[in-house]
Amino acid sequence: MTITLSAAISGYFLYNELSVDLPDVKTLHNVQYQTPLSIYTKDNLLIAQFGEKKRTPVNIEDVPQQLINAFIAAEDDSFYEHPGVDFKGLLRAGLQLALTGKKKQGGSTITMQVTRNFLLSNEKTYTRKLKEIMLALKIEQEYPKEKILELYLNQMFMGHRAYGIAAAAQTYYGKPLSELSLAEHAMIAGLPKAPSIYNPITNEVRSIERRNYVLHRMLELNHITQQQYEDASRQPSTAKLQSVSPEISALYLAEMVRQKIFELYGEQAYTSGFKVYTTLNSALQTAANQALANTLHAYDERHGYRHCKGDLNRPVCQKATEVAPTNIGDTLPATVLHVKNNRVTANLQDKTLIEIPQENFKWAVGATDRSPLQINDIIRVRQLQNNSWALTQIPETEGAFVSLDPSNGAILALTGGFDFFRNKYNRVTQSKRQPGSGFKPIIYTTALEQGYTAASLINDAPIVINNPGQENEWRPENYSKRFYGPTSIRSALTHSRNIISIRLLKELGVEKAVATALRFGFTEQQIPKTLSLALGSGYASPLQMARVYATFANGGFLVKPYFIERIESNEGDIIYQAKPKIACPSCDSKQELNRSYAPRIITPQICFLMNSLLRDVVQHGTATGAKVLGRQDIAGKTGTTNEQRDAWFNGYTQSNVAIAWVGFDDFSPLGNRETGGVTALPMWVDFMKTALKDTAETPLEVPTGIVKAFINPETGLLTASNDSDGIWEFFQADHVPTSFRSNDSAIGYSHADERSIENLF
């Protein structure tokens, strides 16, 4: 009696002492599962996931009944009967310990496992076991069985970084829960006992033994029939390690998102299940990826084949295979098996046989007109859009491409290089490259604001610049090495005359052009205070150039590029929604002051004139390669820097502004004649074939305050209406020429409020 009383008193005090330290079981009402960060396009395609734990929480209503039965059979067959603790099982374990001195597995119910995984540590002590029992009883009083089971099925570790049943189904079978077979149900249900021992990837034999044990228990509990048991237990393992495959390739932007979310939320970013919806358009992103790859391959093919004869110790072979023969960009390693005059047969790494027709390797044929390939050569191949295979190589040059919605700055497509895994340097946002002639519209905008007109004449003649502190004087040249005499501003920008830009900047004064550049978003550090600024000698990233040209596309407003449309919590609540400042060309001056609108940085009249000039670059100038698109509403400017170290095309329509850049990361020259119009423009055109599909042309609307006049282009002055050399030109109303070329006697200008540029040129 005394012993019993003492035990009861001791138990009472122990219970009270342990109760003080017990966590509150009500916290399980608001469980936050550690779920990875998921990033999507605007149209809901998965780009990437970040986080150590792979988990997709599911509601118990969405779990197949046979999968529930499998877990009940494997882990706790009296789950629906006990109060949270299997006292018989605990008694058996206690007797085993007393008789043998060894702890026996068992006696731990699903509810107790929930307690251990959510509320307690994993330390194995008697005190913790007592707390586990006490909490399990409390949980059963607080929650229905279905909720307890849901918590368990979503939390358990299943091996290979998978937590919960949905992640396990994806990791091992690449399927949703609804598509799993009975054998697969049993395999997954067998994992929690020991994920490393019973893992179907690392230990197939043991995993099948465990699966069949679970199936047998299901049979004993009448969850399945004898026939189902026999059929399922004879099944081979179908498990194969899967990964959550991105539905679109946009890893450069995914990394931008990851950095931003980590900056906002710290480590919580990788565990809170945030869903980030970006501004990317999946069709445009795919087009950008393909355009960049095609352009870099085209450049590489123009500069010759780098032979690799199978000796991996040769430097050229190491470069070809990147030492480890893996897929890089859109290129795959292959071994040549047969070579004929008009066809090459090769073997991919997975032993797939492919054939390369002559037209797809003739670019590598030398002066001998024979194939450069021999049997056992290690080569790179890629599959073209028509599904044929082509000989290729890993491009040595790099590229960048970005597309914006000019109305609000949303990034529609972005690719920062040929292969993210090979080089994570994002050339769209991180590069500091000279914009070259792509900067000239800043100079011409300044000139128009200072009273120059599209018809103003500047003398294209040799000029010598003495730079203080420099030993040699600067003698700039046009790309053609020629001089053209008096040239209109329209013609100068159309044909990218360097001398005109320099003389114009000299007349304007560098400080005025710098002030304009600052309005367009450049910083003081990016802009040299010398006449070399006229040739784009500062630095900018492709994203910054997209912002500049978006101003011309949207009517004169400086929008801010952004790439996150919204962020949703794991529960689907919107915790962030982008509210970009938008361009409003139809707004009056008072409305433009509204905080929801982007600031206007050039007037409608100046914007119209710049659009007129930049459309001529495409129709008549250095970017005529874009005329293949068959549109009149394309505008832009090529850019080429000294020794062709950078090739740009900055182009746009009213609905899309896109920047293409090609160059070497080490600033090596691209080579003779590798200009913006030759090297970068094809990337832009390739992309725009998709971007402008089913998009109507937008005529250039003439704003109030713009008039047209009939002038002689050689003088820039008004001319008679019967002058065969005369042309129509646009002017700001207060800058129309007032004098005539000699012997002329008639004024030929009129208001053009309802006329479009297409009617004039």
Number of C-alpha atoms within 10 A of each C-alpha: 6 7 8 9 10 11 12 12 12 12 12 12 12 13 14 11 11 15 13 8 9 14 14 11 18 12 11 18 11 7 10 14 20 22 24 24 25 23 27 25 26 19 13 15 17 22 23 24 22 18 19 14 20 27 27 21 22 17 13 17 9 9 16 14 12 17 23 18 24 30 24 22 25 23 21 19 18 15 18 11 10 15 18 26 24 21 15 10 15 18 12 15 18 16 15 15 13 11 8 9 10 12 12 14 11 13 19 21 25 26 29 26 20 24 28 21 16 18 18 17 11 9 10 8 8 9 11 16 16 14 22 24 22 19 26 24 18 18 23 19 13 15 14 10 19 13 16 22 19 19 27 21 25 20 21 21 24 27 23 19 14 22 25 26 28 23 28 29 24 21 24 24 19 20 15 13 21 12 13 18 13 19 26 23 26 31 30 28 27 28 25 20 15 13 18 16 16 25 25 25 17 15 12 17 15 14 25 23 15 24 28 22 18 28 30 22 20 24 19 13 14 11 18 18 13 14 10 14 20 14 12 19 21 11 13 10 17 14 17 13 15 15 12 13 12 15 14 17 19 26 20 21 25 22 17 14 19 20 13 14 20 13 11 11 11 11 12 17 23 22 20 19 26 25 22 27 24 26 23 27 21 23 14 18 25 18 19 30 26 18 22 28 20 17 23 24 19 16 19 18 19 11 13 12 17 17 16 23 16 18 13 16 9 12 12 16 20 16 16 23 22 17 12 10 15 13 17 18 17 19 20 21 23 27 21 22 17 15 17 13 10 14 16 24 17 25 19 16 14 7 10 9 14 19 19 20 18 17 11 20 22 17 17 21 15 12 6 7 10 13 19 18 22 17 15 17 19 23 26 24 24 21 16 12 8 6 8 13 18 22 26 26 24 22 19 14 19 19 27 28 30 26 33 28 26 32 26 23 27 23 28 26 27 30 26 28 26 25 20 18 12 12 10 14 16 21 25 27 19 13 17 14 21 24 28 27 28 27 26 25 23 24 24 27 19 24 22 21 16 11 12 19 23 23 23 20 22 17 15 23 16 14 12 9 13 11 12 8 6 8 8 10 11 13 11 16 16 17 16 8 7 12 18 14 13 16 23 22 26 24 20 24 26 23 20 25 24 23 25 27 26 23 18 23 25 14 10 16 15 19 12 15 23 22 15 18 22 14 17 22 15 20 14 13 9 15 19 16 16 17 19 20 24 29 27 24 22 22 20 23 20 29 23 20 26 28 27 27 30 34 23 28 28 27 25 27 31 29 27 19 20 18 23 25 20 17 21 17 15 21 11 11 11 14 10 13 12 14 11 18 20 21 26 20 15 10 12 9 9 7 12 19 13 12 10 14 19 22 19 21 15 21 13 22 22 23 22 25 26 25 24 22 23 24 26 26 26 25 20 15 20 24 27 14 16 23 14 9 14 8 15 18 20 25 26 30 32 31 29 29 21 12 15 22 22 28 28 34 34 29 31 30 26 20 18 24 33 33 31 33 30 31 24 14 16 8 13 13 15 20 11 8 13 20 25 28 22 18 25 31 30 22 29 27 21 19 25 24 14 15 21 15 9 8 9 10 14 13 14 18 13 22 18 14 14 22 22 22 23 24 27 21 21 15 17 24 21 28 28 20 19 11 12 9 12 20 19 18 25 25 25 22 14 10 14 19 19 8 12 18 15 10 8 15 12 13 17 17 21 11 15 18 14 9 16 14 21 12 7 11 11
